[in-house]
């Protein structure tokens, strides 16, 4: 059962454009929402993360928007660059004694054309 | 990635044979995880460890076992490999296990023929 649904599966954006990736979750116990970036042949790397007590978090060109009532969160990449071309995963972690287990979305392959 | 090493990086094995993948960390992190990555499924948790000799099952644990006899090593064993276990396997480590994010290894690409 997929508790975190991610869309779109793939995304093509022109250089300088805005890339938007969306995720929706079902489990209301989730209280930590990280995004990971993965380049071919590499392991995923933590990009940015948010907790549900804030509606937005920005780090450089990357912004997470969070809508707790809708159980949705999204990643916005401003001024997208060819170097941003990668696979992006959203994830969610339940609080309490979850031991840090993450549930991942299906992934989005982002291609930024020069 | 720095501090976490997976071996082997690539392996081809025959159906029915046992296979062991190794994850080694030098960060002294308490929490370690094994995930598999398949197209359309993202990353799915196989097993995890919250200390030496403390392990538990994840979402897709059938056909897999793990062992952690010391902090730095977390072994994943496919007891009798099947073609459905062809995948890329990632190990991850976490310092606090809660809201800390992971550091992933570079992965092992396993092909079962």
Interface residues (C-beta under 8 A of the other chain):
Chain A: X4 X6 X9 X31 X32 X34 X36 X41 X42 X43 X44 X45 X46 X49 X51 X89 X93 X95 X98 X99 X100 X101 X102 X103 X104 X105 X106 X107
Chain B: X1 X31 X33 X35 X40 X41 X42 X43 X44 X45 X48 X50 X56 X58 X59 X90 X92 X94 X96 X97 X98 X99 X100 X101 X102 X103 X104 X105 X106 X107
